[in-house]
Amino acid sequence: MVIGTLLLIFNINLNFANNSFDLFNSFFYSFFLSYRCHYCVAEIKFLQENIQLFEELGATVIAVSPQSKEETRKLAEANSIEYKLIADTSNKVSKKFGLSFTIPEEIVSALSQGPNALNLKEFYGKDEIEIPVPATYVIDSDGRIVYAFINENFMKRADVAEIAYFVRKCKIDKK
């Protein structure tokens, strides 16, 4: 989804790992892959470290993962996460944002071999592995996207100063 898109298409029963929440009261979404992704875990921790800043700016942080609800809950507990985590196991939310893609079978197979093997089929509990491109969105209280950071390079993530700028801008624009 692009900046300016109005999120009227959302009518999804969200499966939160650590709470329930109304999708339209939120400002800030971050899509991540799993606890096995070191960059994803670093981002989850980074968001937690900055939660006070985002809350002071009036934003609600929501992170979205294709992991099971149980794995997402474990991640939240292990990292003392206070914001909302969505276990989007069927990728409904990431598909709505146009972020979902299927990992080719040859890559899934290659990853499952060797000393650092990762059996994605076992990890995600399905044969076809579909995950989101890591992304961050700031959404204003009208449900309009005002900031989007999407990068296929999973090592690149949105900058907190940039996120804070757009969250602040939402607040100012509403006055």
Beta strands, then each sheet from edge to edge (+ up, - down):
strand 1: 28-31
strand 2: 61-65
strand 3: 84-87
strand 4: 100-102
strand 5: 130-132
strand 6: 135-139
strand 7: 145-150
sheet 1: 3+ 2+ 1+ 6- 7+
sheet 2: 4+ 5-
end
